[in-house]
Amino acid sequence: MSFLFAKHIEQKFLFGSLTKTLRTELPADMELVFLCIGIDRSTGDCFGPMTGTLLSQMKVPNVVGTLEEPVHAKNLEAVHKNINNKDTYIIAIDSSLGNLKNLGYITVKNGPLLPGYAMYRSLPPVGNMSITLNVNINGIHNYLLLQNSSLNLVWKGANVLAKSIATALYMKKKHRRNTCITDKTPG
């Protein structure tokens, strides 16, 4: 698994560099599905569903997991089985816990994420690409740490990620449209 992007949410030009990474890395020839994992009852764990809700409001297609209909440990396997096929490219979005120096970092990686890992859950890896926000430090009482994460941090992360995804998809669509028009212009 390789890191494609890792920056703090307060870093200058975050939106532009995240959008560029997503525009470059998201495949144009597959159906994209945004699997937003987490629950709405935990401040730190709502990064996924909050991002999913914002993406849905922005009319991004194929969003699974919102504040209203979250994807969590109890339904993840069934949801993943339902959306996972050879024609889909799944972008898994979830919060994470890590060390203090990575607090507030959004990371994009090639490869799946391990949902529930910080809670010692044994869930299957999901996604072709994973996007996480480090919402708090990893420690002895991870459940409490996740519960006591900054909502402001989660809100900022969800907003910038949703806007970056929507913009990257718009730019890819516009590029495809312009390429098709250019290809059809008589020479």
N, C-alpha and C positions, 0 to 999 in steps of 0.2 A: 504494500500500500504506500503510495507516495503523496506527500503534501503538495498541493497545488497553490495553496493560499493560506496565510496565517497573519492576521493583523488585529490590533486592538480596535475596539469600536470607536474610540476617541481619536484614532489616528487620522491625520489630514489626508484628504483624497481617498478615503476608504471606499466610498460609494463607487467612484470611477474605477478603481483597481479591482474591486470585487465584481463589478459588472463586466469588465473586460475579461477576467478569468472565466466567469460563467459563460459569456458569449463564445469564448474560444473553446472551452472544454465540453459544453453540452452538445451532444451529437445532433445533427440535423436530419438524419435518416431514420430515427427511431421515435416512437411515441414516448414522451416524457411524462413520468408520474412523480408527483411530489408527495412523499410519505412523511407526514409531520407527526412526530411521536411525542407523547407526553400527556399530562393531565392538567385540567384547569384548577385543581384544588391545591396545587403546590406552586408557590411563586417561582422557584427555579425551574420546575419541570414544565411550566407552561410555555416555554420558548417555542417548541414545535407547534402546538396547537394555535398559539398566538400568530405565528408566522403563517400557518395554514389559513387562518381566518382572514388575515390581511391579503394573502394571495387570492383567496376566493372573492373578496371585495373588489380586487383589481381585475377580476374576470380571467385570471390565469386558469387554463383548463387542467383537468386531472389532478386536483388537489385532494388528498385523502388525509384527514385528521385536522379538525378545527376545534375551537373552544366549545362549540355546540355538540360536535360529534368526534370526541378525541379517540386516538389510537393509543392504546396503553398495553401494559403487560398481559392483561386478560384477553384482549382481542387481537393482539398483534399478529400472531401466527395465522389466524384465519384471514385477516385482512391481507397480509402479505401473500398468502397462497392464492387469494382471489385476484390480485393485481400482477403477480409475477409470471411473465411468460417471455418467450424469446424475442418478441417484438417491442417490449417495453424497456425503458431505461429508467431505473428508479433512483431518485435523489432522496436519500433519507436525511431528515432534519431532526435534530434532537439537542437537548442541553447536555452538558458534561460537567464533571467535577475534575479538578486537576490541581497543579501546584500553584502557589501564590503568584509566581511570575507570569503565568498564563491566564490569570483572571481577566475576563473581559475580552478574550481573543475569540474571533470567529475563524474557524479553520475549515478548509475545503480539502478533501482527500479523494483520490481515486480509490475505490473499493468500499466495502460495506462497513457499517458501524455495528457495534455490539450494544444494543439497547439494554438498559437495566444493569449494565456492568458495575456501575458504582454502588448499586443496591444489592449486589451479589446474586442477581437473578440469572438464571440459565435460559436465555432466549437466543433464538437463531440470529446470525448476522443478517442484516438487511441492507439492500441498496447497492447500486453500481457505483454511486458517488455518495459521499457522506459530508454533511455540513453540520458543524456543532458550534455552540457558544459555550465557553467555559464560564459558568455562572457562579461558581464558588470553589473553595478549596476542598480537596479530598481529605477525609479524616476518619476518625473512629466512628462518629455518628453521622454518616452520610445522609440519612433520611432527614435529620434535623438541619443539616447544612443546606440541603436542597430546599427545605421549607423556608429557611431564613435568608434566601438569596435576595438580592436587590431587584425589585420590580422595575425600577428605572433602567437598570442594566439590561434586563430581559426585553423591555419595551424598545429601547434603542436598538438592540441587536435584531429583534424581529422586524422592526421598521426598515432598517437599512438592508437586511437580507431580502425582504419581500420586494422592496423597490428595485433592488439590483436584479433579482430574478425577472421581474416584470419588464424591466428595461432591456435586459439581455435578450429575452424572448422577442420583444418588439424589434430590436435591432436585427436579430437573425431573420425574422419574418420579412422585414423591409429589404434586407440584403437579398433574400431568395426571390422576392418579387421583382427587384431591380435586375437581378441576374436573368430571370425568365423574360423580362421585357427586352433586355439587351440581346438575348439569344434569338428572339423572334423578329428583331429589326432586320429588314432586308439589307444585304451588304452590297 
